[in-house]
Amino acid sequence: MAQKIPQGQKKLTNIAVVRLKSHGKRFEIACYTNKVLNWREGIEKDLNEVVQTDTIFDQVEKGKVAKEQDLKAAFGTTNLEEICKVILKKGQLQVSDKEREVHLERVFRDIVQIIVERCVHPKTLRQLTPHTVESALRSIGFSTRAEDSAKKQALKGIESLCTEMPESFARAKMRLRITCPLKLLESIKEQLIHDHAAQIEYEDKADETTSCAVTFVCDPSHYRKLDSLAIVTHAGEGVALQIVTATVLSDAVGFDMQGAFSDEAIQRVLNESSLPVSTTEVATPQGGAGYSSVATTAPAVAPQAVAAPVGQQAKPKGMRCSNCNAEFEAVADYRSHCKSEWHNFNLKRKVKNLAPVDEEGFLEISLDMREGLLAVDS
């Protein structure tokens, strides 16, 4: 005897239940896993891709459907699509322990990254590493909440870290710029210094017919008040606020992100040095990939050691990549090289204790890789 197969039967398997309690009743909808959060974050727009069925249940597990009069009393309508949207927005998501653990870990990583971008060490004014921030959050017992946004929790984490560990964490300052008419310059400067504890860095004064600008550093907590100052207090007077740098870091060491001495650091050494100078080579730390040496001027300790022939001036060396054995005259060329595929390819070879290849050799290898004749990491 042939077995009858039910037609039109829809089985709810591998689902995420969203539950909402209202007017003493419980309402549930069955959704696809990992889709509810996408809906709440605005990533997913199609409701059919979120809910498996628009049926409203009292209990999804038992298949008990909610009564129409209960829906009318709780939501004021019997439109199932509108009720699903309300439950998706306000309801509580019931997920498995594994899914919740993965989501909380993702939110925690986002929190750590936001804190890294907005905090510095109070003494060195340098950014902290993600590992340092993560260890500090766990040490103070910081807990992650799945229903709150990562930014909101990160701001609370910054406040807790700066309160409990002030010797290691401080909120990074912002560099702002206010453009205003010349007649308002002095009053705005006085207000910045007294009311917002701002540190004036630079004033750009033009002639009296044009506007002038003030660049300053202040705590991020004053940004909203300063924005209100520009928009409300001096509305229509040509006052504008602009963010120059969201996070002010220390440049005392003089290294940029690529491992080379920055132009500002070199110029500062030239301006601040009061001793006789001679052209020497300042070596960067050894052992770091991509580090190089740069020619600059330093206090002369032994002038006879660097004496140049009579009538000739010592020619400073350019930027040099010790990893690729290449020299560059301009800092911009060196920085561009550090981002190139040739430089990254030699870094991989260095990890495997292989000799670097020159630019012509890399071009031949890259051509072979594109044609499928050679492995990428060979």
Buried (B, 14 or more C-beta within 10 A) or exposed (E): EEEEEEEEEEEBEEBBBBBBEBEEBBBBBBBBEEBBBBBBEEEBEEBEEBBBBBBBBBBBEEEEEBEEEBBEEBBEEEEBEEBBBBBBEEBEBBBEEEBEEEBBEBBBBBBBBBBBEBBBBBEEBBBBEEEBBBEBBEEEEBEBEEEEEBEEBBBEBBEBBBEBBEEBBBBBBBBBBBBBBBEBBEEBBEBBBEEBEBEEBEEEEEEEEEBBBBBBBBEBEBBEEBEEBBEEEBEEEEBBBEEBBBBBBEBEEBBBEBBBBBEEBBEBBEEEEEEEBBBBEBEBEEEEBBBBBBBBBBEBEEEEEEEEEEEEEEEEBBBBBBBBEBEBEEBEEBBEBBEBEBBBBBBEBBEEEEEBBEEEEBEEBBEEBEEEEBEEEE
